[in-house]
Amino acid sequence: MTMHPLMIVDDHPIVRHGIAQLLAGQPDLRCDLQADDADTALQLLRQHPVDLVIVDISMPGLSGLDLTRRIAASWPALPVLVLSMHEESVYAERAFNAGARGYLTKQGATDRLLEAVRRLLQGGAYFSPALEQRMLAGLRGQHTPAAAAPGGLATLNEREFEVMQMLAQGLSSQEMAVRINRSVKSVEAYRAALRTKLGARTLADLTRLAITYCAR
């Protein structure tokens, strides 16, 4: 029997241990590697090959989406399963665009985690029927209206979405500028674009939207 080593990346120890225990009963799965942030995960991956990485989206420092992009760039054959408390309609397609092969909400993890892990280890992908329909519609050129995503988030480009996430974390314009290596003026321009696209009259309105859809 082939043994599959897995890595779990989540900044909550209880979540990491819970996932490990959930998979521990499988004779061919081993969850020896755990990390609480993206930098630690990347260091471990350079030293210990694994067959699958389970990644949380919201973590200190590099986000789960950033980590997924780096894994896809450095280890393109390594499947990533994104596990998140965020709504699928907000994050799932962005996770797949970043290189993930599966997306699962934590609410459904107990029932579906093993199925998702098995599917990715077999070379497949895992997504819900609703996301599958949206992806198929996109392939047919039948674009889902932006309003279908909460708060119109589907209209945001990747940089705007990143700024939205940082707003939810309470970062100042100066802190955002340092993190994304842009000027404060550029950050202010991104925030202005967010207000226009999301219909937020004030920065306070925009911050409330960010906390609603992007906070932990």
N, C-alpha and C positions, 0 to 999 in steps of 0.2 A: 504494500500500500504506500502510495506517495504521500509524504508529509508536506503540508503547505504552511510555511511560516508567514505570519501576518504582522502588520504593524498598526497600532491604534494611536491616533493623534487627536487629543482633546485636552483642554486645560482643566477639566474637572476630573479629579481622581475617581470619584464615585462613578461617573459615566464610563471611564476607561475600564475600571474593574468590572462594572456591570456587563459591558460588551464582552470582555474576556471570559467571564463566567458563562455567558450565554452561548459562547462558541466552544467552551472547554469540553463539553460533552461529546464533541465530534472527534473520532479517533484519528482523523487525518488533518486536523487544524491545530496550529500552535500559535498562541498569541504572546510570545515572549517579549516582543519589543513594544514599548509604550513611550510616548513623548507628550509633553504638555505645551509645546510650541513648535513652530515651523522650523526654526533654526536647529533645534535639537533633533527633530525628525530627519532633516537633511544630513546632519552629521552621522546619525545612526545608519541611514541608508547607504552612505559611502563605505561603511564598515561591515554591514550585515545585509546581504541580499534577502529580499522577501518576495512573496508571490502576489501580495495584495496589500494596499494601504487603505485604511478607513480613516477619513479626515473630517473633523468638525469645521464648519465654515467660520464661526466667530471665535477668534483666539487673539491674545495679546500679540502685538508686533505684526508680522506677516499674517494675513488672513488665510483661511483655508483655500480660497480661490487662488491666491498668490502661490501658496504651496503646491496646489494642483498644477499650475502652469509650470513651475520649476521642475516638478517630477516628470511631467510630460516632455519637457525639453531635454532633461538629462537621462531619463529612463523611459523612453517612449513605449516600450513593451509592458511596462508595469501598470496594471489596472488600479484606478483610484475609485473608491466608493465614498461619496460625500454623504455624511450623516449630519442633519441639521434640524434645529427647532423651527427654522423659518419656512414660510409657505412655499410650496413647490412653484407656484405661479410667479413668485418673485425671483427665486434663485436657481431653479433647476436648469433652465436653458443656459444661464451664464456658467453654471458648473460644467455642463457638457462642452460649451465653447472653450472653457479653460483646459479641457482635456480629460475630465472625469468620464468614467464609463457607467457610472450608476449614481442615483440620487435617491435618498431615503429620508423621510422626516423621522425625528426621534419618536413622535407619537406612534408611528407604525413600525418602529424598529423591532419590537418584541416578536411580532408575528411574521415579519418579512425579511429580517436581517439575514438569516441563514440562506433563504432562497436567493437573495441578492448576491451574497458572497459566492455561492455555488455557481451562479450564472456568470459572474465575472471571471472566476477561476477557469471556467470552461471556454473562455474567449468571447463571451457575449456581453450584453449591456443590460442594465436594469433601470426601468422607469415605469411610472404608473400609466394605466390606460389613458388617462386624461392628457398627460404629457405626450404620449405616443401619438394621439390624435392631432395635437398641435404641431408636432414635428412633421407628421405626414402631410398636414395641410400646408406647412411651409415648403415642403418639397414639391407640392403641386402648384405652388404659387398662390395659395389661398391664405393670405396673411391674416392672423388674428388681430382684431382691432386693438389699438393700444389701451383703450379704456378697459379691456378685459383684465389687465393687470392692476392690482390695487394701487390707487394713487397715480395711475399712468406711468408706472415705473418702467414699463416695456419700451417707452420712448427714449430712455436715457442711454447715452453711450457709456463705455466702460469707465472712462475717467470721471464722468458725472456721477455714476453709480458709486465709485470709490469715495468721492467727496461726500455723497449722501451717507455712506457708512461711517465716515469720520465725524460727520455732524452728530450722528447717533451716539458716538463715543464721547462727545463733548469736547473735541479738539478745537483749538482756536485756529484762526486763519494762518497765523505764523507756524503753528505746529503742523498743520496740513501741508503748508508750503515745503517744510523741511522733509516731510515723509514722502511726498511725491516729486521732490526735486523741481519745484516750480516756484515762481515768484508769488508773493502775497497778492499782487494784482491779478495774476492768473487764477488764483483760488477764488477771489471775489467774483471774477467773471464766470467761473463754474457755478458759484452759488446763485448768481443772477440768472443764469440759464436754467438752473433747477427750479427757481421760483416761477419762471415763465412757463416751463413745461408742465409743472405740477399744479399751477394755479394757486401758489402760496403768496398771499399779499405781503406778508412780513417774514423776517427771519425767524421769528418765534413760530409762525405757522409752519415754515419749512422744517424747523427743528422737531416740531411735534410729529410731522409726517415721517421724518427720518427715524425717530424713536419708535414709532408705531410699526414700521415695516423693516427696519434694519437693526434695531437694538437686540441685545442678547435675549 
